[in-house]
Amino acid sequence: MKKIIVTVMGLIAACVPVTSWAQCQSVRFAQVSWTDVQATTAVASELLRRLGYDVEVKEMSVPEVYSSLAASEVDAFLGNWMPSMQSVVAPYKDSGAVEVLAENLQGAKYTLAVPDYVYNAGVRHFEDLARFKERFDGRIYGLEKGNDGNGLLFSMIEANEFGMAGFDVMELPERLMLRQVERHVRDQQWIAFLAWAPHPMNNQFDLHYLAGGDAYFGPDYGGATVYTNVRRGFTEQCPNAAKLLSNLQFDVRMEGQMMDMILNEFVPADRAVRAWMHANPQVVSTWLDGVTSQQGESVDAAQLAKAMKLTFGS
């Protein structure tokens, strides 16, 4: 193992000093238990470790993410889904405690969905939910406590938007929520749930996103953009790490491939992203453009991507 580590680090370094030597040595990530954020955070973590940084990943709820960024207890978060997180993020952005570093994903979606047999029975719009409240047992399946999507559902229910007063939001971690979807689909029972893309659920289930939630989840059936957020001062204190994070741009297809390995092949996130980067060195090169090692040495991106396979089994 020591030989492997030495070899990998040797591939990174070409001993070309730059002026950013005196910079931070560690990066602390906040992570929510969504598979897409686990995948993108694993990409960032893996690359930073190979560049010589110490990396820590802390899992927490969305509200905890932003309070921790504001308190400088973590440095970065790659899962700012907009517009659904607008009300959560706005106070921290407005105060300057949290900064938007870069957009990392376009073409995402996040809103309510139903299985095809429910859609074909007439549930195609948010306003259709109330008409079939008994068929849904008065329940809508959301995500973990503190999730921004849950918050939007609670707001709708409280305001009786679409006649939704009286519905209960079932707050469950992603994996447990998806098990409920799987069980309901298997038994052809009715279920409405928060769904998003990229995610393998879009291939696993024949689902349909509901129309009408534009004022809450955004237009185009919850069309979303995902941003990378950092704490105040991070870019100035960690310019090289910030450059890498600003370079990290993903697409729906690549995230879907990583997530499929994690969810359906049961590959740990760090191993899944190493395998993906090993197979896609050209993308790794774009991510590392203008980036050095933590010690200020130049990086051979192609060799680094190739070296990913050396530790795939570790």
Buried (B, 14 or more C-beta within 10 A) or exposed (E): EEEEEEEBBEBBBEEEEEEBEEBBEEBBBBBBBBBBBBBBBBBBBBBBBBBBBEBEBEBBBBBBBBBBBBEEBBBBBBBBBBBBBBEBBEEBBEEEBBBEBBBBBEBBBBBBBBBEEBBEBEBBEBBBBBEBBEBBEEBBBBBBEBBBBBBBBBEBBEEEBBBBEEBBBBBBBBEEBBEBBBEBBEEEBBBBBBBBBBBBBBEBBEBBBBBBBBEBBBEEBBBBBBBBBBBBEBBEBBBBBBBBBBBBBBBBEBBBBBBBBBBEEEBEBBBBBBBBBBEBBEBBBEBBEEBBBBBBBBBBBBBBBBBBEBBEEE
